Amino acid sequence: MAAESIASLVDGLFKDGKWQEENAEALRKRPRAVKELRVALLRHEDPNVREGCAELLGEFENTAVVPELIAALRDRSPHVRYDALLALE
C-alpha cells in the first residue's frame, strides 16, 4: 500500500460500498494528502469519497482547508454536508 499514489488512495476510500480503513490510515500518515483531499472533496463523482475526504480533512486540523469545507456545506449529499460540518467544529 505504501507505494500507492495519494490519488489512488483517495479514489479507493470506498470500495463496494464500504469504507476502506487501510486507505484512510495511509492518507492520515501523509500530510501532503491534504491537497488531493481538498480537490476530491469538491470534485469527486462519488459522494462516499467526498464524505470521507471531509472527515479526513477534519482530522488534519489544517485551517487552510476551511474554504473547501465551507463549500462542501452546499454539497448535494447530506452525508457530505454533515461530515463537512463536523470537520469545521
Residue frames as qw, qx, qy, qz and C-alpha x, y, z in Angstrom:
[[0.000, 0.885, 0.466, 0.000, 0.00, 0.00, 0.00],
 [0.369, -0.697, 0.048, 0.613, 2.87, 2.42, 0.69],
 [0.340, -0.088, 0.545, 0.761, 3.72, 2.63, -2.99],
 [0.190, 0.688, 0.672, 0.198, 0.21, 3.72, -3.97],
 [0.153, 0.335, 0.086, 0.926, -0.29, 7.28, -5.09],
 [0.130, 0.206, 0.503, -0.829, -2.30, 9.67, -2.99],
 [0.510, 0.151, -0.258, -0.807, -4.88, 9.93, -5.78],
 [0.550, -0.018, -0.810, -0.203, -5.31, 6.13, -5.81],
 [0.197, -0.167, -0.793, 0.551, -5.76, 6.10, -2.05],
 [0.303, 0.209, 0.217, -0.904, -8.39, 8.83, -2.25],
 [0.575, 0.116, -0.498, -0.639, -10.24, 7.07, -5.09],
 [0.572, -0.048, -0.819, -0.013, -10.18, 3.87, -3.06],
 [0.196, -0.226, 0.553, -0.778, -11.61, 5.27, 0.17],
 [0.719, 0.123, 0.426, -0.534, -14.84, 3.43, -0.62],
 [0.231, 0.258, -0.855, -0.385, -14.90, 0.11, -2.40],
 [0.358, -0.278, -0.867, -0.208, -18.01, -1.98, -2.94],
 [0.424, -0.700, -0.294, -0.495, -19.89, 0.46, -0.73],
 [0.769, -0.555, -0.228, 0.219, -17.57, 0.03, 2.24],
 [0.124, -0.947, 0.291, -0.054, -15.12, 2.37, 3.94],
 [0.871, 0.245, -0.279, 0.323, -11.54, 1.27, 3.34],
 [0.527, -0.842, 0.066, 0.094, -9.75, 1.99, 6.61],
 [0.778, -0.131, 0.252, 0.560, -6.39, 0.92, 5.14],
 [0.387, 0.580, 0.267, 0.664, -6.60, 3.71, 2.59],
 [0.272, -0.911, -0.133, -0.278, -7.76, 6.22, 5.19],
 [0.729, -0.614, 0.106, 0.284, -4.90, 5.29, 7.51],
 [0.685, 0.124, 0.264, 0.667, -2.36, 5.63, 4.71],
 [0.155, 0.755, 0.236, 0.592, -3.73, 9.10, 3.90],
 [0.503, -0.859, -0.088, -0.040, -3.59, 10.15, 7.56],
 [0.756, -0.408, 0.189, 0.476, 0.13, 9.42, 7.52],
 [0.506, 0.249, 0.356, 0.745, 0.72, 11.67, 4.51],
 [0.034, -0.658, -0.267, 0.703, 0.36, 15.37, 5.23],
 [0.014, 0.252, -0.503, -0.827, 0.77, 16.02, 1.50],
 [0.052, 0.389, 0.899, 0.197, -2.57, 14.23, 1.03],
 [0.079, 0.608, 0.430, -0.662, -4.38, 17.39, 2.14],
 [0.159, 0.401, -0.366, -0.824, -4.08, 18.92, -1.33],
 [0.218, -0.048, -0.872, -0.436, -5.62, 15.90, -3.07],
 [0.082, -0.463, -0.832, 0.296, -8.32, 15.56, -0.40],
 [0.111, 0.516, 0.173, -0.831, -9.27, 19.23, -0.86],
 [0.271, 0.244, -0.566, -0.739, -9.76, 18.74, -4.60],
 [0.235, -0.166, -0.941, -0.177, -11.62, 15.44, -4.21],
 [0.044, 0.413, 0.668, -0.617, -13.94, 16.92, -1.57],
 [0.313, 0.550, 0.081, -0.770, -15.32, 19.33, -4.15],
 [0.435, 0.487, -0.482, -0.584, -14.94, 17.37, -7.39],
 [0.094, -0.125, 0.986, 0.063, -15.03, 13.61, -6.87],
 [0.494, -0.121, -0.529, -0.680, -18.03, 11.96, -8.51],
 [0.581, -0.291, -0.759, 0.047, -18.65, 9.53, -5.63],
 [0.369, -0.751, 0.025, -0.547, -20.41, 11.16, -2.67],
 [0.891, -0.428, -0.106, 0.107, -18.98, 8.48, -0.36],
 [0.702, 0.147, -0.084, 0.692, -15.47, 9.55, -1.31],
 [0.020, 0.650, 0.000, 0.760, -16.38, 13.22, -0.82],
 [0.683, -0.667, -0.095, -0.281, -17.78, 12.34, 2.60],
 [0.893, -0.231, -0.091, 0.375, -14.57, 10.52, 3.52],
 [0.477, 0.422, -0.048, 0.770, -12.48, 13.44, 2.33],
 [0.289, -0.748, -0.019, -0.598, -14.42, 15.80, 4.60],
 [0.841, -0.536, -0.069, -0.019, -13.86, 13.50, 7.56],
 [0.830, -0.013, -0.046, 0.556, -10.15, 13.11, 6.90],
 [0.261, 0.603, -0.017, 0.753, -9.62, 16.83, 6.30],
 [0.510, -0.761, -0.027, -0.400, -11.14, 17.49, 9.71],
 [0.904, -0.358, -0.048, 0.229, -8.64, 15.13, 11.27],
 [0.649, 0.318, -0.054, 0.689, -5.71, 17.07, 9.82],
 [0.308, -0.829, -0.295, 0.362, -6.85, 20.20, 11.71],
 [0.426, -0.017, 0.286, 0.858, -5.41, 22.43, 8.99],
 [0.173, 0.673, 0.339, -0.634, -7.09, 25.83, 8.74],
 [0.049, 0.351, -0.544, -0.761, -6.16, 26.06, 5.07],
 [0.032, -0.211, -0.924, -0.318, -8.96, 23.59, 4.27],
 [0.167, 0.451, 0.569, -0.667, -11.73, 25.73, 5.78],
 [0.369, 0.387, -0.220, -0.816, -12.83, 27.24, 2.42],
 [0.374, 0.081, -0.841, -0.381, -13.34, 23.80, 0.88],
 [0.104, -0.274, -0.897, 0.331, -15.19, 22.54, 3.94],
 [0.253, 0.439, 0.301, -0.808, -17.47, 25.57, 3.84],
 [0.414, 0.295, -0.507, -0.696, -18.10, 24.97, 0.14],
 [0.261, -0.030, -0.961, -0.090, -18.91, 21.33, 0.92],
 [0.205, 0.282, 0.659, -0.666, -21.76, 22.52, 3.16],
 [0.541, 0.442, -0.039, -0.714, -23.62, 23.07, -0.13],
 [0.020, 0.196, -0.936, -0.292, -22.90, 19.56, -1.47],
 [0.640, -0.088, -0.384, -0.660, -25.89, 17.72, -2.89],
 [0.672, -0.143, -0.722, 0.089, -25.24, 14.81, -0.47],
 [0.521, -0.773, 0.003, -0.362, -26.47, 15.33, 3.09],
 [0.909, -0.309, -0.048, 0.277, -23.72, 12.98, 4.31],
 [0.582, 0.331, -0.035, 0.742, -21.02, 15.18, 2.79],
 [0.145, -0.739, -0.028, -0.657, -22.62, 18.27, 4.29],
 [0.767, -0.625, -0.071, -0.127, -22.79, 16.62, 7.71],
 [0.862, -0.157, -0.029, 0.481, -19.15, 15.48, 7.70],
 [0.366, 0.527, 0.003, 0.767, -18.02, 18.89, 6.45],
 [0.397, -0.775, -0.039, -0.491, -19.87, 20.50, 9.34],
 [0.866, -0.485, -0.027, 0.121, -18.25, 18.13, 11.84],
 [0.754, 0.172, -0.011, 0.634, -14.84, 18.81, 10.31],
 [0.120, 0.683, 0.008, 0.720, -15.33, 22.54, 10.86],
 [0.633, -0.740, -0.168, -0.155, -16.01, 22.12, 14.58]]
